[in-house]
Amino acid sequence: MDQIIPNESANQSNKVEKEVTIFINGSAEQVNKGEMTYEEIVTIAYPDFPQHPERNYSVKYKKGDNQKPEGILAPGGKVKVKNGMQFTVNQTGQS
């Protein structure tokens, strides 16, 4: 009796999101293409951020989407990421 095995690679190709390489404080990071939040970007730069929400950070970006290639990302904000985009995240003090 022949066993039918589903083609998992075909199923996975529909589920896999495209990844892009972005740079946060000079370090290359692989992330899913699409939008990223201020909180996600700061957490990559400062992994203890979720435990210290009282800390404030400035997030600047460049080489972004053609609609807004550079700017400042505020808390609660989000930005569309693209391959090669650069972020600078600095702690600015406490609120």
CNS distance restraints for C-alpha pairs under 8 A (distance, minus, plus):
assign (resid   7 and name CA) (resid  11 and name CA) 6.75 0.50 0.50
assign (resid   8 and name CA) (resid  12 and name CA) 6.01 0.50 0.50
assign (resid   9 and name CA) (resid  13 and name CA) 6.16 0.50 0.50
assign (resid  10 and name CA) (resid  14 and name CA) 7.01 0.50 0.50
assign (resid  11 and name CA) (resid  15 and name CA) 6.93 0.50 0.50
assign (resid  12 and name CA) (resid  16 and name CA) 6.02 0.50 0.50
assign (resid  17 and name CA) (resid  32 and name CA) 6.18 0.50 0.50
assign (resid  17 and name CA) (resid  33 and name CA) 6.96 0.50 0.50
assign (resid  18 and name CA) (resid  32 and name CA) 5.92 0.50 0.50
assign (resid  18 and name CA) (resid  33 and name CA) 5.62 0.50 0.50
assign (resid  19 and name CA) (resid  30 and name CA) 6.24 0.50 0.50
assign (resid  19 and name CA) (resid  31 and name CA) 5.35 0.50 0.50
assign (resid  19 and name CA) (resid  32 and name CA) 4.35 0.50 0.50
assign (resid  19 and name CA) (resid  33 and name CA) 5.20 0.50 0.50
assign (resid  20 and name CA) (resid  30 and name CA) 5.70 0.50 0.50
assign (resid  20 and name CA) (resid  31 and name CA) 5.61 0.50 0.50
assign (resid  20 and name CA) (resid  32 and name CA) 6.19 0.50 0.50
assign (resid  20 and name CA) (resid  33 and name CA) 5.69 0.50 0.50
assign (resid  20 and name CA) (resid  81 and name CA) 7.93 0.50 0.50
assign (resid  20 and name CA) (resid  82 and name CA) 6.31 0.50 0.50
assign (resid  20 and name CA) (resid  83 and name CA) 4.77 0.50 0.50
assign (resid  20 and name CA) (resid  84 and name CA) 7.62 0.50 0.50
assign (resid  21 and name CA) (resid  28 and name CA) 6.29 0.50 0.50
assign (resid  21 and name CA) (resid  29 and name CA) 5.50 0.50 0.50
assign (resid  21 and name CA) (resid  30 and name CA) 4.69 0.50 0.50
assign (resid  21 and name CA) (resid  31 and name CA) 6.41 0.50 0.50
assign (resid  21 and name CA) (resid  82 and name CA) 7.61 0.50 0.50
assign (resid  21 and name CA) (resid  83 and name CA) 5.09 0.50 0.50
assign (resid  21 and name CA) (resid  84 and name CA) 5.79 0.50 0.50
assign (resid  21 and name CA) (resid  85 and name CA) 7.54 0.50 0.50
assign (resid  22 and name CA) (resid  28 and name CA) 5.75 0.50 0.50
assign (resid  22 and name CA) (resid  29 and name CA) 5.36 0.50 0.50
assign (resid  22 and name CA) (resid  30 and name CA) 6.55 0.50 0.50
assign (resid  22 and name CA) (resid  31 and name CA) 7.27 0.50 0.50
assign (resid  22 and name CA) (resid  81 and name CA) 7.61 0.50 0.50
assign (resid  22 and name CA) (resid  82 and name CA) 7.19 0.50 0.50
assign (resid  22 and name CA) (resid  83 and name CA) 5.89 0.50 0.50
assign (resid  22 and name CA) (resid  84 and name CA) 5.06 0.50 0.50
assign (resid  22 and name CA) (resid  85 and name CA) 4.92 0.50 0.50
assign (resid  22 and name CA) (resid  86 and name CA) 5.94 0.50 0.50
assign (resid  22 and name CA) (resid  87 and name CA) 7.72 0.50 0.50
assign (resid  23 and name CA) (resid  27 and name CA) 5.15 0.50 0.50
assign (resid  23 and name CA) (resid  28 and name CA) 4.52 0.50 0.50
assign (resid  23 and name CA) (resid  29 and name CA) 5.95 0.50 0.50
assign (resid  23 and name CA) (resid  84 and name CA) 6.80 0.50 0.50
assign (resid  23 and name CA) (resid  85 and name CA) 6.22 0.50 0.50
assign (resid  23 and name CA) (resid  86 and name CA) 4.69 0.50 0.50
assign (resid  23 and name CA) (resid  87 and name CA) 5.95 0.50 0.50
assign (resid  24 and name CA) (resid  28 and name CA) 6.63 0.50 0.50
assign (resid  24 and name CA) (resid  29 and name CA) 7.15 0.50 0.50
assign (resid  24 and name CA) (resid  41 and name CA) 7.74 0.50 0.50
assign (resid  24 and name CA) (resid  44 and name CA) 7.68 0.50 0.50
assign (resid  24 and name CA) (resid  45 and name CA) 6.45 0.50 0.50
assign (resid  24 and name CA) (resid  86 and name CA) 6.09 0.50 0.50
assign (resid  24 and name CA) (resid  87 and name CA) 4.70 0.50 0.50
assign (resid  24 and name CA) (resid  88 and name CA) 5.90 0.50 0.50
assign (resid  24 and name CA) (resid  89 and name CA) 7.11 0.50 0.50
assign (resid  25 and name CA) (resid  45 and name CA) 7.13 0.50 0.50
assign (resid  25 and name CA) (resid  86 and name CA) 7.76 0.50 0.50
assign (resid  25 and name CA) (resid  87 and name CA) 6.17 0.50 0.50
assign (resid  25 and name CA) (resid  88 and name CA) 4.97 0.50 0.50
assign (resid  25 and name CA) (resid  89 and name CA) 6.37 0.50 0.50
assign (resid  26 and name CA) (resid  86 and name CA) 7.68 0.50 0.50
assign (resid  26 and name CA) (resid  87 and name CA) 7.96 0.50 0.50
assign (resid  26 and name CA) (resid  88 and name CA) 7.91 0.50 0.50
assign (resid  33 and name CA) (resid  80 and name CA) 7.90 0.50 0.50
assign (resid  33 and name CA) (resid  81 and name CA) 6.24 0.50 0.50
assign (resid  33 and name CA) (resid  82 and name CA) 6.60 0.50 0.50
assign (resid  34 and name CA) (resid  80 and name CA) 5.40 0.50 0.50
assign (resid  34 and name CA) (resid  81 and name CA) 5.76 0.50 0.50
assign (resid  34 and name CA) (resid  82 and name CA) 7.61 0.50 0.50
assign (resid  35 and name CA) (resid  78 and name CA) 6.30 0.50 0.50
assign (resid  35 and name CA) (resid  79 and name CA) 5.30 0.50 0.50
assign (resid  35 and name CA) (resid  80 and name CA) 4.14 0.50 0.50
assign (resid  35 and name CA) (resid  81 and name CA) 5.81 0.50 0.50
assign (resid  36 and name CA) (resid  40 and name CA) 6.30 0.50 0.50
assign (resid  36 and name CA) (resid  41 and name CA) 6.94 0.50 0.50
assign (resid  36 and name CA) (resid  78 and name CA) 5.40 0.50 0.50
assign (resid  36 and name CA) (resid  79 and name CA) 5.59 0.50 0.50
assign (resid  36 and name CA) (resid  80 and name CA) 6.38 0.50 0.50
assign (resid  36 and name CA) (resid  81 and name CA) 6.74 0.50 0.50
assign (resid  37 and name CA) (resid  41 and name CA) 6.40 0.50 0.50
assign (resid  37 and name CA) (resid  76 and name CA) 6.93 0.50 0.50
assign (resid  37 and name CA) (resid  77 and name CA) 5.80 0.50 0.50
assign (resid  37 and name CA) (resid  78 and name CA) 4.06 0.50 0.50
assign (resid  37 and name CA) (resid  79 and name CA) 6.49 0.50 0.50
assign (resid  38 and name CA) (resid  42 and name CA) 6.13 0.50 0.50
assign (resid  38 and name CA) (resid  59 and name CA) 7.47 0.50 0.50
assign (resid  38 and name CA) (resid  73 and name CA) 6.29 0.50 0.50
assign (resid  38 and name CA) (resid  74 and name CA) 6.58 0.50 0.50
assign (resid  38 and name CA) (resid  75 and name CA) 5.63 0.50 0.50
assign (resid  38 and name CA) (resid  76 and name CA) 6.09 0.50 0.50
assign (resid  38 and name CA) (resid  77 and name CA) 5.56 0.50 0.50
assign (resid  38 and name CA) (resid  78 and name CA) 5.77 0.50 0.50
assign (resid  38 and name CA) (resid  79 and name CA) 7.98 0.50 0.50
assign (resid  39 and name CA) (resid  43 and name CA) 6.00 0.50 0.50
assign (resid  39 and name CA) (resid  75 and name CA) 7.09 0.50 0.50
assign (resid  39 and name CA) (resid  76 and name CA) 7.22 0.50 0.50
assign (resid  40 and name CA) (resid  44 and name CA) 6.42 0.50 0.50
assign (resid  41 and name CA) (resid  45 and name CA) 6.53 0.50 0.50
assign (resid  42 and name CA) (resid  46 and name CA) 5.78 0.50 0.50
assign (resid  42 and name CA) (resid  47 and name CA) 7.67 0.50 0.50
assign (resid  42 and name CA) (resid  49 and name CA) 6.90 0.50 0.50
assign (resid  42 and name CA) (resid  57 and name CA) 7.42 0.50 0.50
assign (resid  42 and name CA) (resid  59 and name CA) 7.61 0.50 0.50
assign (resid  42 and name CA) (resid  89 and name CA) 6.63 0.50 0.50
assign (resid  43 and name CA) (resid  47 and name CA) 4.68 0.50 0.50
assign (resid  43 and name CA) (resid  48 and name CA) 6.90 0.50 0.50
assign (resid  43 and name CA) (resid  49 and name CA) 5.48 0.50 0.50
assign (resid  43 and name CA) (resid  50 and name CA) 6.98 0.50 0.50
assign (resid  45 and name CA) (resid  89 and name CA) 6.68 0.50 0.50
assign (resid  48 and name CA) (resid  52 and name CA) 6.61 0.50 0.50
assign (resid  49 and name CA) (resid  53 and name CA) 6.16 0.50 0.50
assign (resid  49 and name CA) (resid  55 and name CA) 7.56 0.50 0.50
assign (resid  54 and name CA) (resid  94 and name CA) 5.95 0.50 0.50
assign (resid  54 and name CA) (resid  95 and name CA) 5.94 0.50 0.50
assign (resid  55 and name CA) (resid  91 and name CA) 7.23 0.50 0.50
assign (resid  55 and name CA) (resid  92 and name CA) 7.64 0.50 0.50
assign (resid  55 and name CA) (resid  93 and name CA) 6.02 0.50 0.50
assign (resid  55 and name CA) (resid  94 and name CA) 4.65 0.50 0.50
assign (resid  55 and name CA) (resid  95 and name CA) 6.38 0.50 0.50
assign (resid  56 and name CA) (resid  91 and name CA) 5.93 0.50 0.50
assign (resid  56 and name CA) (resid  92 and name CA) 5.47 0.50 0.50
assign (resid  56 and name CA) (resid  93 and name CA) 5.62 0.50 0.50
assign (resid  56 and name CA) (resid  94 and name CA) 5.70 0.50 0.50
assign (resid  56 and name CA) (resid  95 and name CA) 6.51 0.50 0.50
assign (resid  57 and name CA) (resid  89 and name CA) 6.51 0.50 0.50
assign (resid  57 and name CA) (resid  90 and name CA) 5.37 0.50 0.50
assign (resid  57 and name CA) (resid  91 and name CA) 4.30 0.50 0.50
assign (resid  57 and name CA) (resid  92 and name CA) 5.15 0.50 0.50
assign (resid  57 and name CA) (resid  93 and name CA) 7.39 0.50 0.50
assign (resid  58 and name CA) (resid  72 and name CA) 7.57 0.50 0.50
assign (resid  58 and name CA) (resid  73 and name CA) 7.49 0.50 0.50
assign (resid  58 and name CA) (resid  74 and name CA) 7.47 0.50 0.50
assign (resid  58 and name CA) (resid  88 and name CA) 7.86 0.50 0.50
assign (resid  58 and name CA) (resid  89 and name CA) 5.64 0.50 0.50
assign (resid  58 and name CA) (resid  90 and name CA) 5.34 0.50 0.50
assign (resid  58 and name CA) (resid  91 and name CA) 6.44 0.50 0.50
assign (resid  58 and name CA) (resid  92 and name CA) 6.44 0.50 0.50
assign (resid  59 and name CA) (resid  72 and name CA) 5.75 0.50 0.50
assign (resid  59 and name CA) (resid  73 and name CA) 5.30 0.50 0.50
assign (resid  59 and name CA) (resid  74 and name CA) 7.07 0.50 0.50
assign (resid  59 and name CA) (resid  87 and name CA) 6.72 0.50 0.50
assign (resid  59 and name CA) (resid  88 and name CA) 5.73 0.50 0.50
assign (resid  59 and name CA) (resid  89 and name CA) 4.63 0.50 0.50
assign (resid  59 and name CA) (resid  90 and name CA) 6.80 0.50 0.50
assign (resid  60 and name CA) (resid  70 and name CA) 7.54 0.50 0.50
assign (resid  60 and name CA) (resid  71 and name CA) 5.81 0.50 0.50
assign (resid  60 and name CA) (resid  72 and name CA) 4.45 0.50 0.50
assign (resid  60 and name CA) (resid  73 and name CA) 6.13 0.50 0.50
assign (resid  60 and name CA) (resid  87 and name CA) 5.64 0.50 0.50
assign (resid  60 and name CA) (resid  88 and name CA) 5.23 0.50 0.50
assign (resid  60 and name CA) (resid  89 and name CA) 6.63 0.50 0.50
assign (resid  61 and name CA) (resid  69 and name CA) 7.92 0.50 0.50
assign (resid  61 and name CA) (resid  70 and name CA) 5.30 0.50 0.50
assign (resid  61 and name CA) (resid  71 and name CA) 5.52 0.50 0.50
assign (resid  61 and name CA) (resid  72 and name CA) 6.30 0.50 0.50
assign (resid  61 and name CA) (resid  73 and name CA) 7.55 0.50 0.50
assign (resid  61 and name CA) (resid  85 and name CA) 7.23 0.50 0.50
assign (resid  61 and name CA) (resid  86 and name CA) 5.49 0.50 0.50
assign (resid  61 and name CA) (resid  87 and name CA) 4.38 0.50 0.50
assign (resid  61 and name CA) (resid  88 and name CA) 6.33 0.50 0.50
assign (resid  62 and name CA) (resid  69 and name CA) 5.69 0.50 0.50
assign (resid  62 and name CA) (resid  70 and name CA) 4.10 0.50 0.50
assign (resid  62 and name CA) (resid  71 and name CA) 6.68 0.50 0.50
assign (resid  62 and name CA) (resid  85 and name CA) 6.15 0.50 0.50
assign (resid  62 and name CA) (resid  86 and name CA) 5.36 0.50 0.50
assign (resid  62 and name CA) (resid  87 and name CA) 6.69 0.50 0.50
assign (resid  63 and name CA) (resid  69 and name CA) 5.20 0.50 0.50
assign (resid  63 and name CA) (resid  70 and name CA) 6.24 0.50 0.50
assign (resid  63 and name CA) (resid  84 and name CA) 6.90 0.50 0.50
assign (resid  63 and name CA) (resid  85 and name CA) 4.86 0.50 0.50
assign (resid  63 and name CA) (resid  86 and name CA) 6.25 0.50 0.50
assign (resid  64 and name CA) (resid  68 and name CA) 6.34 0.50 0.50
assign (resid  64 and name CA) (resid  69 and name CA) 3.98 0.50 0.50
assign (resid  64 and name CA) (resid  70 and name CA) 5.86 0.50 0.50
assign (resid  64 and name CA) (resid  80 and name CA) 7.55 0.50 0.50
assign (resid  64 and name CA) (resid  81 and name CA) 6.52 0.50 0.50
assign (resid  64 and name CA) (resid  82 and name CA) 6.28 0.50 0.50
assign (resid  64 and name CA) (resid  85 and name CA) 5.40 0.50 0.50
assign (resid  64 and name CA) (resid  86 and name CA) 7.66 0.50 0.50
assign (resid  65 and name CA) (resid  69 and name CA) 5.05 0.50 0.50
assign (resid  65 and name CA) (resid  80 and name CA) 6.72 0.50 0.50
assign (resid  65 and name CA) (resid  81 and name CA) 7.02 0.50 0.50
assign (resid  65 and name CA) (resid  82 and name CA) 6.56 0.50 0.50
assign (resid  73 and name CA) (resid  77 and name CA) 6.03 0.50 0.50
assign (resid  73 and name CA) (resid  78 and name CA) 6.94 0.50 0.50
assign (resid  73 and name CA) (resid  79 and name CA) 7.42 0.50 0.50
assign (resid  81 and name CA) (resid  85 and name CA) 6.63 0.50 0.50
